Amino acid sequence: MNNEHFGTDPRLQLDFPCDFPIKVAGPAGDEFVDFVSTVAARHDPAFKAEAIGFHQSSRGKYQSLTLGIRATSKEQIDAIYQDLKTSELVLWAL
């Protein structure tokens, strides 16, 4: 098992590999979901699009997605966030 730290706070320590949630917000619609699913699958071959959690905004204009990925390193997580930021569809990712 590989221990890596995000900063010096011991609460942020991750033991890789581990399940890691990523939340992403963008416009409602298939284009956004397809983009986010493609990014997740590129970095986690075991990623299943059926496991995405959806939350629609009250007016239906936006949605947030919760992805469960199998993280193998901090570099993998960083690469996912970098790829998500390349699209204007992504409002934010946590």
C-alpha positions in Angstrom: 0.0 0.0 0.0 1.3 3.5 -0.9 0.8 6.3 1.6 0.8 9.8 0.2 -0.1 13.0 1.9 -2.0 16.0 0.6 -0.2 18.7 2.6 0.7 18.0 6.2 -2.7 17.5 7.7 -3.0 13.8 8.8 -6.7 13.9 8.1 -5.9 14.3 4.4 -3.7 11.2 4.2 -4.8 8.7 1.6 -3.7 5.1 1.3 -3.6 4.1 -2.3 -5.3 2.4 -3.9 -8.6 3.7 -2.5 -12.1 4.8 -3.5 -12.1 8.5 -4.1 -15.3 10.6 -4.7 -15.1 13.5 -7.2 -18.0 16.0 -7.5 -18.4 18.0 -10.7 -21.0 20.6 -11.7 -22.0 21.8 -15.1 -25.1 22.3 -17.3 -27.8 19.7 -17.3 -27.6 17.4 -20.3 -26.0 14.4 -21.9 -23.0 16.3 -23.3 -21.7 17.2 -19.8 -22.3 13.7 -18.5 -20.6 12.1 -21.5 -17.5 14.4 -21.1 -17.2 13.7 -17.4 -17.7 9.9 -17.9 -15.0 9.9 -20.6 -12.5 11.7 -18.4 -13.2 9.3 -15.5 -12.9 6.2 -17.7 -9.6 7.5 -19.2 -8.0 7.5 -15.8 -9.8 4.6 -14.1 -10.4 1.7 -16.4 -12.8 0.1 -13.9 -15.0 3.3 -13.8 -18.7 2.5 -14.4 -20.9 5.4 -15.7 -24.0 3.7 -14.2 -22.6 4.5 -10.7 -22.6 8.3 -11.2 -24.7 10.1 -8.6 -26.9 12.9 -10.1 -28.3 16.0 -8.5 -30.4 18.4 -10.5 -30.6 22.1 -9.6 -34.0 23.4 -8.6 -34.7 25.0 -12.0 -33.1 22.1 -13.9 -30.5 24.3 -15.6 -27.5 22.7 -13.9 -26.5 19.3 -12.4 -23.8 18.0 -10.1 -22.3 14.6 -10.6 -20.6 12.5 -8.0 -18.1 10.0 -9.4 -16.6 7.2 -7.6 -13.1 6.4 -8.9 -10.5 3.9 -7.8 -7.5 6.2 -7.1 -4.1 4.7 -7.4 -2.0 7.9 -6.8 -2.1 11.6 -6.1 -0.9 12.1 -9.7 -3.9 10.2 -11.0 -6.3 12.4 -9.0 -4.5 15.6 -10.1 -4.7 14.4 -13.8 -8.4 13.9 -13.5 -9.0 17.4 -12.2 -6.7 18.8 -14.9 -8.6 17.1 -17.6 -12.0 18.2 -16.2 -10.8 21.8 -16.2 -10.1 21.7 -19.9 -13.9 21.9 -20.7 -16.0 25.0 -20.5 -18.8 22.7 -19.5 -17.3 22.2 -16.1 -18.3 24.9 -13.6 -16.3 23.4 -10.7 -14.8 20.1 -9.5 -14.2 19.1 -5.9 
